[in-house]
């Protein structure tokens, strides 16, 4: 899947290859494993090499694909076989960060691989010597060569770090629920990206649980009070009112790792965060204080706000005003993403525009009876042909009308027709990008990761040269 231009390496017999050669390919497998961790998958990566050329690379995707066989080795073997047009891969070497299990070992035998090189041992399910050794079984008619322990410490450390973080997340997930709030059952999020981090320690939360995604994980593990080595300008991704942080999943997966922090919170009342039962709880100033406290807890001083504009009501104008009033020196800029197709009736074909339908937001209190549901509301109010998976994810956190009371918080809304809200930012600190269409009926489109990365890097370079934001 998406293999890069093949990298060349000398190709001696795999088992006889110098350690430096094995390390080169194992580091590529480690990069795949790191990507798996970023996607919420167990961090195992694999690369398939033939004649010193990279043939295939992949990582665990069992959760994303809902496929118990989607181990890194299996996916790399499938890709390699498809590229060669042959299920036999007798002149190939597989590099994998973790000792193969019995399933993957069986696939190796069926492919007649010449050699398997792995990093960390797997004491619970390893089938290459830890639990059993299928590679040395005398009853099998093919024996693949093994090289064990290449970059074993690094491979094992990545796994240990991942499971430590998962245990922390599980501990955070059982934080007590306030009597005046609701929490969406985890089962509702089955079709959604994996959970990120939770906190209820921010003073303004008053015990409510806040969910957020924080990348890159290596800077500094997304843990509150972890201080960075130097000030960094973060990207603060603000979800649209009809969705939550899951909307940013494609961008979070595609942005380069380690360049700068990226934070995508679920505002209280949205997504995986707790949902107060009373709409008056919501006001822009309170939400702004929570965001600023979260940035403080992560050691992030300055930030650029990224939001979707021109696709119905927006949360950004009201929150930007509140953020600018509270701590204006921290707001580095505002990046507005414009949809591939505008939601206005003037821009939409007549058959696609939702005619004579209730507004997306706010909702009159009398309309939210026991039969009301977010999914049906979104289908009525968003353009015809809106991606079904997007709607399913958007509605997942709200299994009942009670979970969606934040839709009544009209004081957070800015009218959709405002082209240039009165934000206290000079023009050079505001810019916009068009979303990438994802098919003829796609709405609003996909966040353009390369363009966002380039724009933010230009802004960071400008800050460094001119000191515009005090860095």
N, C-alpha and C positions, 0 to 999 in steps of 0.2 A: 504493500500500500504506500503510494507516494514515495517510492524509492528515489534518492537523489542520483545525480550523475555518478556512475561507479567510480570509486576511488581505487587506485592501483597500489598493489603491494607485491613484492616478490612472493612466489608461490612454491616453496619447497614442500615436501611431504608434511602434512598437517601435524602429525605427531612429532616430527623432527624439527618443526619450525622454532626459531629462537624465541625466547621469552618476550622480547620486544615486539615481535610480530604478533604473538597472541595478545599482548596487552593492547596493541593498536585496535584490533577488532573488538576486544572486550570493552574498551572504552566507548565504542559506538553502541554496544549492547547496553552499557550503563546509561547512556543518554536516552535510549528508549525506555529503560526502567524508570528514569526520572520523569519522563513524560507520563508514564502510567500512573505514578504517584500523584502528579498534578491533576490527573483525571479521576482520582479516587479509586484507582485500581491497585491491586497488589503489585509493587514495583519489581517486575521481572521483564527483562528485555532480551531480544535475540536478534542476531544477524546471521545471514547465510552467505558464505563466501565460496566462489568457484574460480580457480586459476588466478588467485590474487585479486579478483574483482568482487565488489559488493553486489550480490545478486538480489537480496531481499533483507528487509529489517522490519521489526514490529515489536509490540509489547502486549502485555495482558489486556484483554478487553472483555472479560467474562461478564462484567456488570453492564457495560454499555450495550453489548450485543445480546444480552440475556442468553448466553450460550456457554454452558459449562465446559465445552471443549475449546474455547477461544483463548488458550494459553499462548504465550509469546512464541514458543517453538512451533506450535501447530500453525499459527498464522504465517510465520516466516516460511515454513515448508510449503504451505499452500501457494503462497505468492511465488516462491521460487519455482515450483513445479509448473505453475501457470505460465511463467515467463519462458521456461524451456520447452513447454509442451510435452513434458515427460514426467511420469510419476516416480521414475527412478532418478536419484540424485547421487549416483555413486562417486562422482568426483568432487563433491561439495563437502564443506566443513561448516558445522553449526556452532556458533558461539552463543552461550546463554548465561545469564548472570546467576542462575540458581540451578542446582542439580535437577535434572528432569524427573518427572513423576513416571509412573508406569504407563499412563496413556501416551505421553509424549515419547517415551522410550519405544513404545510399540510403533509409533509413527516413524521414528528414526529407522527402525528395522525395515519397515515396509518401503521406505525410500532408499534403503541400502546406502545410507550415508557412509562416507569414508571415515569421518572423525567427528566427535563432539567434544567441545572445550567448554567447561563450566567454571563458574566462580565459586559461590558459597555452597556449602553442603546443606542438604535438607534432611534433618534427623527424623522427621515425622513421615514424610512421603517419598523420600529420595529413592529412586530405582537404579542408581548408578553406584551403589556401594554402601549407602547409609542404612536403609531398611532392607533392601535386597539389591542384588547386582544382576540385572537382566543382561547387561552387556557382556558378562562372563558366563552366562548360562550355557552349559555344554550341550543342551538339547536343541538349541537354536541353530539354524543353518546359515546365519550371517552374524558376524561379530564386528561391530563398529569400534574403532579405536577411541580411547578416552584420554583426555588431558584434564586433570583436576586442579582446582585451587588457583586459577589465574585471577589476580586482583580480588582474591577471596575476601579480604578485610573490607574493601570498599563496597563490594556487593552485599556483604552481610550488614554493614553499617547502614546502608540505605534501607534495607528491610527492617532493621531494628528501629530506625528513626520513624518509619511509616507506621509500624504497629504501636509505638509509644504515642504518636500523635492520635491514632485511632482510639486508643484507650482514654486519652485526655478528652477527645470529643464525646465519647460515650459517657464519661463522667459529667461533662458539661451538659449533655442532653437530658440528664435526670434532675436538673435544677428545679426546685419547687415552683409550682405555678400559683400566682396570686389569685385570690378569690374573684377579683373583678376582671379577669382576663381569660381568654381561651387559647389553647395550643393545638395546632393541627396534628392529628395522629401521623406517625411516620409512614404508615402504610399508604397514605394519600400521595406520597411523593415517589411512588414506584416508577412512573415514567419520566422522572426528572433527574437532573445531574446530582451527583453525590453531595451530601452536606459538607459545609466548610467548617467554620468555627462558631462557637457560641460564647456569649458573656452575659452576665447579669451584674457585673461588678461596677459598672459606671454609675456614678451618683444619680444622674438624671433618670436612669432607668427605674429606680426605686423597686428593684427586685424583678422587673420584667426581663425576659430572656431575649437577647438580640442575636440574630444570625448574620454572618458575613463571610464572604470569600476574600481571601488575602493571598496575593501572589506578588513576587515569587516566594515560595515556601522557605527557600534558603536564606531569606532576608527579612526578618529574623524569626522564622517559624510561625509567624502569625500569632505570637503570644503577647498578651498585654504586658506592658512595662519592659519589653525587650528593647534596649536602647540601641540605635544604629551607630555605626562608626562615624558617620558624618551626616549633616542634614540632607534630606532627599525630597524632591518634589514628587508627590504621588499623583497617580490618576485615581480620582474618586468617581466611580461609575454609579450614576443615579438611575434606577430603573424607572420605566414609564408607569403611570398609575394603574394601567390595565395588566401589568406583569410584575415580576419581582426579579431577584438577582439571577435566576436561571436564564433570563433573556440574554445575559452577557456571556453565557457559557462558550459559544464559538470564539468570541474575542479572547476570553481568558485562556483558552487552549492554544490560541495562535500567536499571542504576543510573545516577544522574545523574553527568555528567562533571565532574571538577575540584573536587567538594565535599570529598572526603577520599580518602586512598589506600585501595586495595583490593588485597590480596595473596592469591593462591590458589596455593600450592605443591603439587607432587607430592612427598610424602615419598619419601626414598630407598627404592627397592624397589617403588614404585608408578608408574603412568603413564609419562611420558616420561623420568623420572629413571632413573639407572643402578640395577641390581638386583644386590646382593651375592649370591654363590652360597651363602653360609653363613647360615642363619637366626640363629645366635647374635649376628651383627652387630647385630641390631635390639634396642634397649632404649629405653625412654621417655626416659631422661636424655640419651642421645646425640641422639635426634631433637629434643628440646627445645633442646639447644645449637645444633643446625643452624638451627632456626627463629629463635632469638635472633640468631645471627650474620647471617642473611639480613636480618632487620629492621635490624640495625646497618648493614649494607652499603648499604641503601637509605635510610639517614638517618631511620628510623622508630623512635621511642622507645617509645611506648605503643601498645597494641593491644587490640581487643575480639575474642575468639575466637568464631567462628560455626561451629556443627556441627549435623549431623543426629542426632537422638536418638530412641529408641523404634522404630527400624527395624532391629532386630538388633544385633549387637555394635557398639561404638563405640570410636574411637580417642581421643576427647576426654578422658574422665576421667583416663586414665593420663598423657596429655601435659599436661593442665592441672595435675596434681599436680607433675609435673617442672618445668614452667614457673614455677609459684608457688614451688617450693623454690629454683630457681636465681635468679630476679630478680622477686620478688613485686611490686615497685613498678611494673613495666611492664605488668602485667595489669590492664587497665581494667575488663573485664567479660566475661561469657559469655552469648551469645545462642544458645538451643537451638531448633532447628526441629523441629517434630513432624509426622510424616507424615499425609497425608490418610487413609490406611488403616494402622492398626497391623499389625505383622507377627505379633502374638500370636494363637494359635489362638482365644482367647476373643473377639477382636474380628473375626476373619475368618469369612466363611461357610464351612460345612463343606467345600464343594466347592472352595474356593480355598486352603485351608490345606495346606501341604506336609506330609502325614502321614508319620511314621516315616522321615524322611529324615535324612541326616547333618547335623551342625551346619554353619552357614556358615563358621565360623572358631572355633578353629583346626582344622586338618586333620591327622589322624594321618599320620605320615610314610609308613606303608605304603600309604596310599591314593593317593599321588602317583606312580603308575607311568607308563610311556610313553604309556598310553592316556588318562591323566587330562588334562582341559582345563578352563580357567576357565569357558568358556561353558556347558558341560554342568553343571558344578558350580552355577553361578548359577541355571540353569533348574530344578535340583532343589530348591534351598534358598530361593529368593525366591518370593513369592506367585504363584500362577497368574494369568496375564493381565498380568504385568509387561511394560511396553512393550518391544517387540522392539528398537527403536533404542537404548534405554537399555542393554539387555543387550549389544548389539553393541559399543557404545562402551566399556562396562565391561570387556569381555574383550579389546579390541583390543591393549593393551600386552603381552599374555601369550600369544605364539604357541606356547609349549611349557610343560610343567610346570616346567622349570628357571627360566623367567622369573617364576614365581609363588611362589618359595620363601618370600617374606615372609609368606604365609598361615600358615606354621608358627610365626611369632613370637608365641607365646601371651602373652608377658609384656607386650605392648601392649594386650591385650584386657581389657575390663571386661564382666562378664555383662550380657546384654541386659535382664534383669529389674530391674536396679537403677534405681529411679525417681529417686532423689536421691543421686548419688555424693557422698562426703565431700570436697567441694572447698572449699579455704580461701578462700571469697569470701562476703562478707555478702549477704543476700538482695537488697538494693537494687542489687547489681551483677550479678545474674543475672535474665534474663527469657527468655520463650519466645514463639514465634509458630507458628501452624499453617500448614502448606504448603497451597498452592492445588491442589485436585484438577484433573486435566486429562482428564476423561472418566470414565465409570463404572468402568472397570477400571484406571485410572491408579494407579500406586504407585511411589514414595511421594508423588508430587505435584511441584509446581514451587515453587522459592523465590519468596516474594512480595516483589518488589523495592520496591514502594512502602511496604509495612509495615516492611521491614528499614531502608530509608532513613529513615523517620520515627522509628523506634526509636533508630537511631544518632544522628540529629540531636538528639533529646531528650537523649540521653546526653552529647553534646558540649556542648549548652547548659548542662546541669547542671554539667559539669566547669568550663566557663568562669565560671559564676556562683559556684561554691563552691570551685573549685580542688581538687576531690577527687582528681584524678590528677596534680597538680603542673604543669598546663599554664599 
